[in-house]
Amino acid sequence: MMVREPEESLYFGEKLLGRGVSRNEALASEHRDEFFAVADCIAFNDPAVKSYLSGKAVNLDGRQSTV
């Protein structure tokens, strides 16, 4: 995981995500450790995210449908 400048995001400017913050602002945030803890939990435990990040076909097994 890394923190990058908001302009580098594919979602830069999307209103749904709220205001982007600079890399320095994000790293200085009092919520930084909690953010990385949640991100790590998702990356290590969600089968779709885990398979995608490891370069494999996206595995949806074990995910619940929202429909």
N, CA, C and O atoms as a Tripos MOL2 file, in Angstrom:
@<TRIPOS>MOLECULE
protein
  268   267    67     0     0
PROTEIN
NO_CHARGES

@<TRIPOS>ATOM
      1 N           0.8460   -1.1710    0.0000 N.3       1 MET1
      2 CA          0.0000    0.0000    0.0000 C.3       1 MET1
      3 C           0.8900    1.2320    0.0000 C.2       1 MET1
      4 O           1.9950    1.2440    0.5410 O.2       1 MET1
      5 N           0.3570    2.2560   -0.6280 N.am      2 MET2
      6 CA          1.0610    3.5350   -0.6220 C.3       2 MET2
      7 C           0.0530    4.6680   -0.7110 C.2       2 MET2
      8 O          -1.0800    4.4820   -1.1530 O.2       2 MET2
      9 N           0.4780    5.8160   -0.2930 N.am      3 VAL3
     10 CA         -0.3410    7.0160   -0.3830 C.3       3 VAL3
     11 C           0.2480    7.8690   -1.4960 C.2       3 VAL3
     12 O           1.4410    8.1740   -1.5030 O.2       3 VAL3
     13 N          -0.6120    8.2460   -2.4350 N.am      4 ARG4
     14 CA         -0.1620    9.0550   -3.5660 C.3       4 ARG4
     15 C          -0.9530   10.3480   -3.6110 C.2       4 ARG4
     16 O          -1.9150   10.5300   -2.8660 O.2       4 ARG4
     17 N          -0.5410   11.2310   -4.4830 N.am      5 GLU5
     18 CA         -1.2520   12.4950   -4.6630 C.3       5 GLU5
     19 C          -2.6130   12.2120   -5.3010 C.2       5 GLU5
     20 O          -2.7190   11.3200   -6.1430 O.2       5 GLU5
     21 N          -3.6520   12.9490   -4.9170 N.am      6 PRO6
     22 CA         -4.9980   12.6770   -5.4250 C.3       6 PRO6
     23 C          -5.0970   12.7690   -6.9510 C.2       6 PRO6
     24 O          -5.8950   12.0540   -7.5570 O.2       6 PRO6
     25 N          -4.3100   13.6260   -7.5710 N.am      7 GLU7
     26 CA         -4.3600   13.7770   -9.0260 C.3       7 GLU7
     27 C          -3.9260   12.5150   -9.7640 C.2       7 GLU7
     28 O          -4.2180   12.3660  -10.9500 O.2       7 GLU7
     29 N          -3.2430   11.6140   -9.0890 N.am      8 GLU8
     30 CA         -2.7770   10.3730   -9.6960 C.3       8 GLU8
     31 C          -3.8600    9.2870   -9.7080 C.2       8 GLU8
     32 O          -3.6780    8.2380  -10.3260 O.2       8 GLU8
     33 N          -4.9680    9.5320   -9.0380 N.am      9 SER9
     34 CA         -6.0400    8.5480   -8.9430 C.3       9 SER9
     35 C          -6.9050    8.5530  -10.1890 C.2       9 SER9
     36 O          -7.1450    9.6030  -10.7850 O.2       9 SER9
     37 N          -7.3730    7.3760  -10.5810 N.am     10 LEU10
     38 CA         -8.3300    7.2770  -11.6820 C.3      10 LEU10
     39 C          -9.6580    7.9240  -11.3140 C.2      10 LEU10
     40 O         -10.4580    8.2430  -12.1930 O.2      10 LEU10
     41 N          -9.8980    8.1200  -10.0230 N.am     11 TYR11
     42 CA        -11.1580    8.6670   -9.5430 C.3      11 TYR11
     43 C         -11.0410   10.1280   -9.1270 C.2      11 TYR11
     44 O         -11.9520   10.6660   -8.4970 O.2      11 TYR11
     45 N          -9.9480   10.7660   -9.4680 N.am     12 PHE12
     46 CA         -9.7350   12.1650   -9.1020 C.3      12 PHE12
     47 C         -10.8820   13.0100   -9.6390 C.2      12 PHE12
     48 O         -11.2410   12.9100  -10.8120 O.2      12 PHE12
     49 N         -11.4540   13.8420   -8.7730 N.am     13 GLY13
     50 CA        -12.5350   14.7280   -9.1790 C.3      13 GLY13
     51 C         -13.9260   14.1470   -9.0380 C.2      13 GLY13
     52 O         -14.9100   14.8610   -9.2300 O.2      13 GLY13
     53 N         -14.0340   12.8650   -8.7060 N.am     14 GLU14
     54 CA        -15.3480   12.2540   -8.5110 C.3      14 GLU14
     55 C         -15.9380   12.7730   -7.2050 C.2      14 GLU14
     56 O         -15.3350   12.6070   -6.1450 O.2      14 GLU14
     57 N         -17.0860   13.3870   -7.2700 N.am     15 LYS15
     58 CA        -17.7140   13.9810   -6.0920 C.3      15 LYS15
     59 C         -18.1110   12.9280   -5.0580 C.2      15 LYS15
     60 O         -18.1360   13.2150   -3.8610 O.2      15 LYS15
     61 N         -18.4180   11.7250   -5.5060 N.am     16 LEU16
     62 CA        -18.8520   10.6520   -4.6130 C.3      16 LEU16
     63 C         -17.8180   10.3600   -3.5290 C.2      16 LEU16
     64 O         -18.1790    9.9870   -2.4120 O.2      16 LEU16
     65 N         -16.5580   10.5230   -3.8450 N.am     17 LEU17
     66 CA        -15.4950   10.1690   -2.9090 C.3      17 LEU17
     67 C         -15.1130   11.3010   -1.9630 C.2      17 LEU17
     68 O         -14.2910   11.0960   -1.0690 O.2      17 LEU17
     69 N         -15.6780   12.4680   -2.1330 N.am     18 GLY18
     70 CA        -15.3500   13.5890   -1.2610 C.3      18 GLY18
     71 C         -14.0940   14.3130   -1.7050 C.2      18 GLY18
     72 O         -13.6160   14.1220   -2.8230 O.2      18 GLY18
     73 N         -13.5760   15.1290   -0.8410 N.am     19 ARG19
     74 CA        -12.4060   15.9510   -1.1480 C.3      19 ARG19
     75 C         -11.1300   15.1260   -1.0580 C.2      19 ARG19
     76 O         -10.8820   14.4580   -0.0540 O.2      19 ARG19
     77 N         -10.3340   15.1770   -2.0980 N.am     20 GLY20
     78 CA         -9.0410   14.5130   -2.0590 C.3      20 GLY20
     79 C          -8.0760   15.2790   -1.1650 C.2      20 GLY20
     80 O          -8.1660   16.5020   -1.0530 O.2      20 GLY20
     81 N          -7.1720   14.5770   -0.5430 N.am     21 VAL21
     82 CA         -6.1590   15.2270    0.2930 C.3      21 VAL21
     83 C          -4.7860   14.9240   -0.2740 C.2      21 VAL21
     84 O          -4.5870   13.9040   -0.9340 O.2      21 VAL21
     85 N          -3.8570   15.8000   -0.0180 N.am     22 SER22
     86 CA         -2.4940   15.5960   -0.5020 C.3      22 SER22
     87 C          -1.8540   14.4140    0.2280 C.2      22 SER22
     88 O          -2.3270   13.9890    1.2810 O.2      22 SER22
     89 N          -0.7960   13.9040   -0.3380 N.am     23 ARG23
     90 CA         -0.0540   12.8050    0.2860 C.3      23 ARG23
     91 C           0.4200   13.2130    1.6830 C.2      23 ARG23
     92 O           0.2840   12.4520    2.6410 O.2      23 ARG23
     93 N           0.9740   14.4120    1.7860 N.am     24 ASN24
     94 CA          1.4660   14.8790    3.0880 C.3      24 ASN24
     95 C           0.3390   14.9910    4.1050 C.2      24 ASN24
     96 O           0.5140   14.6270    5.2680 O.2      24 ASN24
     97 N          -0.8140   15.4910    3.6770 N.am     25 GLU25
     98 CA         -1.9560   15.6270    4.5820 C.3      25 GLU25
     99 C          -2.4420   14.2480    5.0350 C.2      25 GLU25
    100 O          -2.7640   14.0630    6.2080 O.2      25 GLU25
    101 N          -2.4980   13.2910    4.1240 N.am     26 ALA26
    102 CA         -2.9440   11.9440    4.4780 C.3      26 ALA26
    103 C          -1.9820   11.2780    5.4610 C.2      26 ALA26
    104 O          -2.4150   10.6520    6.4290 O.2      26 ALA26
    105 N          -0.6930   11.4110    5.2160 N.am     27 LEU27
    106 CA          0.2960   10.7890    6.0960 C.3      27 LEU27
    107 C           0.3450   11.4390    7.4730 C.2      27 LEU27
    108 O           0.7350   10.7990    8.4490 O.2      27 LEU27
    109 N          -0.0490   12.7060    7.5540 N.am     28 ALA28
    110 CA         -0.0550   13.4040    8.8350 C.3      28 ALA28
    111 C          -1.3610   13.1880    9.6110 C.2      28 ALA28
    112 O          -1.4640   13.5990   10.7670 O.2      28 ALA28
    113 N          -2.3510   12.5510    8.9930 N.am     29 SER29
    114 CA         -3.6640   12.3870    9.6190 C.3      29 SER29
    115 C          -3.6030   11.5050   10.8580 C.2      29 SER29
    116 O          -2.8600   10.5240   10.9010 O.2      29 SER29
    117 N          -4.3900   11.8660   11.8600 N.am     30 GLU30
    118 CA         -4.4940   11.0330   13.0610 C.3      30 GLU30
    119 C          -5.2170    9.7150   12.7670 C.2      30 GLU30
    120 O          -5.1950    8.8050   13.5960 O.2      30 GLU30
    121 N          -5.8520    9.6030   11.6060 N.am     31 HIS31
    122 CA         -6.5790    8.3870   11.2260 C.3      31 HIS31
    123 C          -5.7550    7.4510   10.3350 C.2      31 HIS31
    124 O          -6.2500    6.4090    9.9070 O.2      31 HIS31
    125 N          -4.5220    7.8130   10.0600 N.am     32 ARG32
    126 CA         -3.6760    7.0490    9.1440 C.3      32 ARG32
    127 C          -3.5510    5.5760    9.5520 C.2      32 ARG32
    128 O          -3.7320    4.6950    8.7120 O.2      32 ARG32
    129 N          -3.2510    5.2990   10.7960 N.am     33 ASP33
    130 CA         -3.0580    3.9110   11.2270 C.3      33 ASP33
    131 C          -4.3340    3.0900   11.0940 C.2      33 ASP33
    132 O          -4.2900    1.9280   10.6900 O.2      33 ASP33
    133 N          -5.4790    3.6960   11.4360 N.am     34 GLU34
    134 CA         -6.7560    2.9940   11.3020 C.3      34 GLU34
    135 C          -7.0810    2.7280    9.8380 C.2      34 GLU34
    136 O          -7.5870    1.6580    9.5000 O.2      34 GLU34
    137 N          -6.7950    3.6910    8.9710 N.am     35 PHE35
    138 CA         -7.0360    3.5090    7.5460 C.3      35 PHE35
    139 C          -6.2400    2.3290    7.0130 C.2      35 PHE35
    140 O          -6.7830    1.4730    6.3150 O.2      35 PHE35
    141 N          -4.9480    2.2810    7.3430 N.am     36 PHE36
    142 CA         -4.1160    1.1800    6.8520 C.3      36 PHE36
    143 C          -4.5330   -0.1520    7.4610 C.2      36 PHE36
    144 O          -4.4270   -1.1840    6.7990 O.2      36 PHE36
    145 N          -5.0000   -0.1560    8.6930 N.am     37 ALA37
    146 CA         -5.4800   -1.3980    9.3150 C.3      37 ALA37
    147 C          -6.6970   -1.9440    8.5550 C.2      37 ALA37
    148 O          -6.7800   -3.1440    8.2910 O.2      37 ALA37
    149 N          -7.6280   -1.0660    8.2100 N.am     38 VAL38
    150 CA         -8.8100   -1.4970    7.4440 C.3      38 VAL38
    151 C          -8.3910   -1.9550    6.0450 C.2      38 VAL38
    152 O          -8.8470   -2.9960    5.5710 O.2      38 VAL38
    153 N          -7.5310   -1.1860    5.3890 N.am     39 ALA39
    154 CA         -7.0730   -1.5490    4.0510 C.3      39 ALA39
    155 C          -6.3560   -2.9040    4.0640 C.2      39 ALA39
    156 O          -6.5770   -3.7250    3.1740 O.2      39 ALA39
    157 N          -5.5050   -3.1430    5.0600 N.am     40 ASP40
    158 CA         -4.8170   -4.4360    5.1780 C.3      40 ASP40
    159 C          -5.8070   -5.5690    5.3990 C.2      40 ASP40
    160 O          -5.6690   -6.6360    4.8010 O.2      40 ASP40
    161 N          -6.7990   -5.3520    6.2470 N.am     41 CYS41
    162 CA         -7.8070   -6.3760    6.5130 C.3      41 CYS41
    163 C          -8.5280   -6.7550    5.2210 C.2      41 CYS41
    164 O          -8.7310   -7.9370    4.9420 O.2      41 CYS41
    165 N          -8.9100   -5.7550    4.4380 N.am     42 ILE42
    166 CA         -9.5900   -6.0280    3.1670 C.3      42 ILE42
    167 C          -8.6640   -6.7710    2.2170 C.2      42 ILE42
    168 O          -9.0610   -7.7750    1.6270 O.2      42 ILE42
    169 N          -7.4380   -6.2930    2.0610 N.am     43 ALA43
    170 CA         -6.5010   -6.9030    1.1200 C.3      43 ALA43
    171 C          -6.1680   -8.3520    1.4780 C.2      43 ALA43
    172 O          -5.9730   -9.1780    0.5860 O.2      43 ALA43
    173 N          -6.1030   -8.6620    2.7590 N.am     44 PHE44
    174 CA         -5.7380  -10.0100    3.1930 C.3      44 PHE44
    175 C          -6.9260  -10.9680    3.2760 C.2      44 PHE44
    176 O          -6.7400  -12.1850    3.2410 O.2      44 PHE44
    177 N          -8.1420  -10.4330    3.3860 N.am     45 ASN45
    178 CA         -9.2890  -11.3030    3.6520 C.3      45 ASN45
    179 C         -10.3730  -11.3410    2.5790 C.2      45 ASN45
    180 O         -11.1160  -12.3200    2.5100 O.2      45 ASN45
    181 N         -10.4890  -10.3270    1.7540 N.am     46 ASP46
    182 CA        -11.5120  -10.3390    0.7190 C.3      46 ASP46
    183 C         -10.9890  -11.1360   -0.4760 C.2      46 ASP46
    184 O          -9.9680  -10.7660   -1.0560 O.2      46 ASP46
    185 N         -11.6690  -12.2280   -0.8580 N.am     47 PRO47
    186 CA        -11.1440  -13.0780   -1.9210 C.3      47 PRO47
    187 C         -10.9860  -12.3600   -3.2580 C.2      47 PRO47
    188 O         -10.0370  -12.6320   -3.9930 O.2      47 PRO47
    189 N         -11.8950  -11.4540   -3.5800 N.am     48 ALA48
    190 CA        -11.8040  -10.7430   -4.8530 C.3      48 ALA48
    191 C         -10.6140   -9.7860   -4.8630 C.2      48 ALA48
    192 O          -9.8530   -9.7470   -5.8300 O.2      48 ALA48
    193 N         -10.4590   -9.0250   -3.7990 N.am     49 VAL49
    194 CA         -9.3460   -8.0710   -3.7130 C.3      49 VAL49
    195 C          -8.0160   -8.8120   -3.6470 C.2      49 VAL49
    196 O          -7.0590   -8.4480   -4.3310 O.2      49 VAL49
    197 N          -7.9610   -9.8420   -2.8280 N.am     50 LYS50
    198 CA         -6.7240  -10.6150   -2.6610 C.3      50 LYS50
    199 C          -6.2750  -11.2330   -3.9850 C.2      50 LYS50
    200 O          -5.0920  -11.1770   -4.3230 O.2      50 LYS50
    201 N          -7.2090  -11.8220   -4.7360 N.am     51 SER51
    202 CA         -6.8450  -12.4390   -6.0180 C.3      51 SER51
    203 C          -6.4240  -11.3800   -7.0300 C.2      51 SER51
    204 O          -5.4690  -11.5840   -7.7800 O.2      51 SER51
    205 N          -7.1280  -10.2510   -7.0560 N.am     52 TYR52
    206 CA         -6.7760   -9.1700   -7.9810 C.3      52 TYR52
    207 C          -5.3700   -8.6440   -7.6960 C.2      52 TYR52
    208 O          -4.5690   -8.4760   -8.6150 O.2      52 TYR52
    209 N          -5.0720   -8.3860   -6.4260 N.am     53 LEU53
    210 CA         -3.7700   -7.8410   -6.0630 C.3      53 LEU53
    211 C          -2.6240   -8.8200   -6.3090 C.2      53 LEU53
    212 O          -1.4800   -8.4030   -6.4870 O.2      53 LEU53
    213 N          -2.9240  -10.1090   -6.3210 N.am     54 SER54
    214 CA         -1.8740  -11.0950   -6.5770 C.3      54 SER54
    215 C          -1.7440  -11.4060   -8.0680 C.2      54 SER54
    216 O          -0.9640  -12.2780   -8.4500 O.2      54 SER54
    217 N          -2.4990  -10.7020   -8.9140 N.am     55 GLY55
    218 CA         -2.3720  -10.8590  -10.3600 C.3      55 GLY55
    219 C          -3.1170  -12.0500  -10.9290 C.2      55 GLY55
    220 O          -2.8850  -12.4360  -12.0740 O.2      55 GLY55
    221 N          -4.0040  -12.6320  -10.1500 N.am     56 LYS56
    222 CA         -4.7840  -13.7870  -10.6000 C.3      56 LYS56
    223 C          -6.1590  -13.3340  -11.0740 C.2      56 LYS56
    224 O          -6.5340  -12.1710  -10.9220 O.2      56 LYS56
    225 N          -6.9000  -14.2690  -11.6470 N.am     57 ALA57
    226 CA         -8.2820  -13.9730  -12.0110 C.3      57 ALA57
    227 C          -9.0450  -13.6150  -10.7390 C.2      57 ALA57
    228 O          -8.8150  -14.2060   -9.6840 O.2      57 ALA57
    229 N          -9.9470  -12.6520  -10.8420 N.am     58 VAL58
    230 CA        -10.7050  -12.2130   -9.6660 C.3      58 VAL58
    231 C         -11.5850  -13.3590   -9.1770 C.2      58 VAL58
    232 O         -12.3790  -13.9190   -9.9330 O.2      58 VAL58
    233 N         -11.4300  -13.6940   -7.9050 N.am     59 ASN59
    234 CA        -12.1510  -14.8000   -7.2770 C.3      59 ASN59
    235 C         -13.2660  -14.2410   -6.4130 C.2      59 ASN59
    236 O         -13.0060  -13.5740   -5.4110 O.2      59 ASN59
    237 N         -14.4960  -14.5060   -6.7920 N.am     60 LEU60
    238 CA        -15.6380  -14.0030   -6.0310 C.3      60 LEU60
    239 C         -16.1910  -15.0180   -5.0480 C.2      60 LEU60
    240 O         -17.1740  -14.7360   -4.3630 O.2      60 LEU60
    241 N         -15.5760  -16.2030   -4.9630 N.am     61 ASP61
    242 CA        -16.0420  -17.2350   -4.0260 C.3      61 ASP61
    243 C         -16.0090  -16.7050   -2.6020 C.2      61 ASP61
    244 O         -15.0130  -16.1270   -2.1680 O.2      61 ASP61
    245 N         -17.0980  -16.9040   -1.8800 N.am     62 GLY62
    246 CA        -17.1640  -16.4820   -0.4960 C.3      62 GLY62
    247 C         -17.7190  -15.0930   -0.3020 C.2      62 GLY62
    248 O         -17.9400  -14.6690    0.8320 O.2      62 GLY62
    249 N         -17.9460  -14.3790   -1.3760 N.am     63 ARG63
    250 CA        -18.5440  -13.0540   -1.2670 C.3      63 ARG63
    251 C         -20.0620  -13.1820   -1.3240 C.2      63 ARG63
    252 O         -20.6020  -14.0210   -2.0450 O.2      63 ARG63
    253 N         -20.7270  -12.3520   -0.5670 N.am     64 GLN64
    254 CA        -22.1870  -12.3600   -0.5900 C.3      64 GLN64
    255 C         -22.6830  -11.4150   -1.6680 C.2      64 GLN64
    256 O         -22.1090  -10.3480   -1.8880 O.2      64 GLN64
    257 N         -23.7470  -11.8130   -2.3330 N.am     65 SER65
    258 CA        -24.3710  -10.9750   -3.3390 C.3      65 SER65
    259 C         -25.1340   -9.8510   -2.6610 C.2      65 SER65
    260 O         -25.7580  -10.0630   -1.6210 O.2      65 SER65
    261 N         -25.0890   -8.6570   -3.2400 N.am     66 THR66
    262 CA        -25.8290   -7.5260   -2.6960 C.3      66 THR66
    263 C         -27.1830   -7.3750   -3.3950 C.2      66 THR66
    264 O         -27.9330   -6.4440   -3.1030 O.2      66 THR66
    265 N         -27.4860   -8.2700   -4.2970 N.am     67 VAL67
    266 CA        -28.7490   -8.1940   -5.0370 C.3      67 VAL67
    267 C         -29.7400   -9.1660   -4.4410 C.2      67 VAL67
    268 O         -30.8720   -9.2630   -4.9160 O.2      67 VAL67
@<TRIPOS>BOND
     1     1     2 1
     2     2     3 1
     3     3     4 2
     4     3     5 am
     5     5     6 1
     6     6     7 1
     7     7     8 2
     8     7     9 am
     9     9    10 1
    10    10    11 1
    11    11    12 2
    12    11    13 am
    13    13    14 1
    14    14    15 1
    15    15    16 2
    16    15    17 am
    17    17    18 1
    18    18    19 1
    19    19    20 2
    20    19    21 am
    21    21    22 1
    22    22    23 1
    23    23    24 2
    24    23    25 am
    25    25    26 1
    26    26    27 1
    27    27    28 2
    28    27    29 am
    29    29    30 1
    30    30    31 1
    31    31    32 2
    32    31    33 am
    33    33    34 1
    34    34    35 1
    35    35    36 2
    36    35    37 am
    37    37    38 1
    38    38    39 1
    39    39    40 2
    40    39    41 am
    41    41    42 1
    42    42    43 1
    43    43    44 2
    44    43    45 am
    45    45    46 1
    46    46    47 1
    47    47    48 2
    48    47    49 am
    49    49    50 1
    50    50    51 1
    51    51    52 2
    52    51    53 am
    53    53    54 1
    54    54    55 1
    55    55    56 2
    56    55    57 am
    57    57    58 1
    58    58    59 1
    59    59    60 2
    60    59    61 am
    61    61    62 1
    62    62    63 1
    63    63    64 2
    64    63    65 am
    65    65    66 1
    66    66    67 1
    67    67    68 2
    68    67    69 am
    69    69    70 1
    70    70    71 1
    71    71    72 2
    72    71    73 am
    73    73    74 1
    74    74    75 1
    75    75    76 2
    76    75    77 am
    77    77    78 1
    78    78    79 1
    79    79    80 2
    80    79    81 am
    81    81    82 1
    82    82    83 1
    83    83    84 2
    84    83    85 am
    85    85    86 1
    86    86    87 1
    87    87    88 2
    88    87    89 am
    89    89    90 1
    90    90    91 1
    91    91    92 2
    92    91    93 am
    93    93    94 1
    94    94    95 1
    95    95    96 2
    96    95    97 am
    97    97    98 1
    98    98    99 1
    99    99   100 2
   100    99   101 am
   101   101   102 1
   102   102   103 1
   103   103   104 2
   104   103   105 am
   105   105   106 1
   106   106   107 1
   107   107   108 2
   108   107   109 am
   109   109   110 1
   110   110   111 1
   111   111   112 2
   112   111   113 am
   113   113   114 1
   114   114   115 1
   115   115   116 2
   116   115   117 am
   117   117   118 1
   118   118   119 1
   119   119   120 2
   120   119   121 am
   121   121   122 1
   122   122   123 1
   123   123   124 2
   124   123   125 am
   125   125   126 1
   126   126   127 1
   127   127   128 2
   128   127   129 am
   129   129   130 1
   130   130   131 1
   131   131   132 2
   132   131   133 am
   133   133   134 1
   134   134   135 1
   135   135   136 2
   136   135   137 am
   137   137   138 1
   138   138   139 1
   139   139   140 2
   140   139   141 am
   141   141   142 1
   142   142   143 1
   143   143   144 2
   144   143   145 am
   145   145   146 1
   146   146   147 1
   147   147   148 2
   148   147   149 am
   149   149   150 1
   150   150   151 1
   151   151   152 2
   152   151   153 am
   153   153   154 1
   154   154   155 1
   155   155   156 2
   156   155   157 am
   157   157   158 1
   158   158   159 1
   159   159   160 2
   160   159   161 am
   161   161   162 1
   162   162   163 1
   163   163   164 2
   164   163   165 am
   165   165   166 1
   166   166   167 1
   167   167   168 2
   168   167   169 am
   169   169   170 1
   170   170   171 1
   171   171   172 2
   172   171   173 am
   173   173   174 1
   174   174   175 1
   175   175   176 2
   176   175   177 am
   177   177   178 1
   178   178   179 1
   179   179   180 2
   180   179   181 am
   181   181   182 1
   182   182   183 1
   183   183   184 2
   184   183   185 am
   185   185   186 1
   186   186   187 1
   187   187   188 2
   188   187   189 am
   189   189   190 1
   190   190   191 1
   191   191   192 2
   192   191   193 am
   193   193   194 1
   194   194   195 1
   195   195   196 2
   196   195   197 am
   197   197   198 1
   198   198   199 1
   199   199   200 2
   200   199   201 am
   201   201   202 1
   202   202   203 1
   203   203   204 2
   204   203   205 am
   205   205   206 1
   206   206   207 1
   207   207   208 2
   208   207   209 am
   209   209   210 1
   210   210   211 1
   211   211   212 2
   212   211   213 am
   213   213   214 1
   214   214   215 1
   215   215   216 2
   216   215   217 am
   217   217   218 1
   218   218   219 1
   219   219   220 2
   220   219   221 am
   221   221   222 1
   222   222   223 1
   223   223   224 2
   224   223   225 am
   225   225   226 1
   226   226   227 1
   227   227   228 2
   228   227   229 am
   229   229   230 1
   230   230   231 1
   231   231   232 2
   232   231   233 am
   233   233   234 1
   234   234   235 1
   235   235   236 2
   236   235   237 am
   237   237   238 1
   238   238   239 1
   239   239   240 2
   240   239   241 am
   241   241   242 1
   242   242   243 1
   243   243   244 2
   244   243   245 am
   245   245   246 1
   246   246   247 1
   247   247   248 2
   248   247   249 am
   249   249   250 1
   250   250   251 1
   251   251   252 2
   252   251   253 am
   253   253   254 1
   254   254   255 1
   255   255   256 2
   256   255   257 am
   257   257   258 1
   258   258   259 1
   259   259   260 2
   260   259   261 am
   261   261   262 1
   262   262   263 1
   263   263   264 2
   264   263   265 am
   265   265   266 1
   266   266   267 1
   267   267   268 2
@<TRIPOS>SUBSTRUCTURE
     1 MET1         2 RESIDUE 1 A MET
     2 MET2         6 RESIDUE 1 A MET
     3 VAL3        10 RESIDUE 1 A VAL
     4 ARG4        14 RESIDUE 1 A ARG
     5 GLU5        18 RESIDUE 1 A GLU
     6 PRO6        22 RESIDUE 1 A PRO
     7 GLU7        26 RESIDUE 1 A GLU
     8 GLU8        30 RESIDUE 1 A GLU
     9 SER9        34 RESIDUE 1 A SER
    10 LEU10       38 RESIDUE 1 A LEU
    11 TYR11       42 RESIDUE 1 A TYR
    12 PHE12       46 RESIDUE 1 A PHE
    13 GLY13       50 RESIDUE 1 A GLY
    14 GLU14       54 RESIDUE 1 A GLU
    15 LYS15       58 RESIDUE 1 A LYS
    16 LEU16       62 RESIDUE 1 A LEU
    17 LEU17       66 RESIDUE 1 A LEU
    18 GLY18       70 RESIDUE 1 A GLY
    19 ARG19       74 RESIDUE 1 A ARG
    20 GLY20       78 RESIDUE 1 A GLY
    21 VAL21       82 RESIDUE 1 A VAL
    22 SER22       86 RESIDUE 1 A SER
    23 ARG23       90 RESIDUE 1 A ARG
    24 ASN24       94 RESIDUE 1 A ASN
    25 GLU25       98 RESIDUE 1 A GLU
    26 ALA26      102 RESIDUE 1 A ALA
    27 LEU27      106 RESIDUE 1 A LEU
    28 ALA28      110 RESIDUE 1 A ALA
    29 SER29      114 RESIDUE 1 A SER
    30 GLU30      118 RESIDUE 1 A GLU
    31 HIS31      122 RESIDUE 1 A HIS
    32 ARG32      126 RESIDUE 1 A ARG
    33 ASP33      130 RESIDUE 1 A ASP
    34 GLU34      134 RESIDUE 1 A GLU
    35 PHE35      138 RESIDUE 1 A PHE
    36 PHE36      142 RESIDUE 1 A PHE
    37 ALA37      146 RESIDUE 1 A ALA
    38 VAL38      150 RESIDUE 1 A VAL
    39 ALA39      154 RESIDUE 1 A ALA
    40 ASP40      158 RESIDUE 1 A ASP
    41 CYS41      162 RESIDUE 1 A CYS
    42 ILE42      166 RESIDUE 1 A ILE
    43 ALA43      170 RESIDUE 1 A ALA
    44 PHE44      174 RESIDUE 1 A PHE
    45 ASN45      178 RESIDUE 1 A ASN
    46 ASP46      182 RESIDUE 1 A ASP
    47 PRO47      186 RESIDUE 1 A PRO
    48 ALA48      190 RESIDUE 1 A ALA
    49 VAL49      194 RESIDUE 1 A VAL
    50 LYS50      198 RESIDUE 1 A LYS
    51 SER51      202 RESIDUE 1 A SER
    52 TYR52      206 RESIDUE 1 A TYR
    53 LEU53      210 RESIDUE 1 A LEU
    54 SER54      214 RESIDUE 1 A SER
    55 GLY55      218 RESIDUE 1 A GLY
    56 LYS56      222 RESIDUE 1 A LYS
    57 ALA57      226 RESIDUE 1 A ALA
    58 VAL58      230 RESIDUE 1 A VAL
    59 ASN59      234 RESIDUE 1 A ASN
    60 LEU60      238 RESIDUE 1 A LEU
    61 ASP61      242 RESIDUE 1 A ASP
    62 GLY62      246 RESIDUE 1 A GLY
    63 ARG63      250 RESIDUE 1 A ARG
    64 GLN64      254 RESIDUE 1 A GLN
    65 SER65      258 RESIDUE 1 A SER
    66 THR66      262 RESIDUE 1 A THR
    67 VAL67      266 RESIDUE 1 A VAL
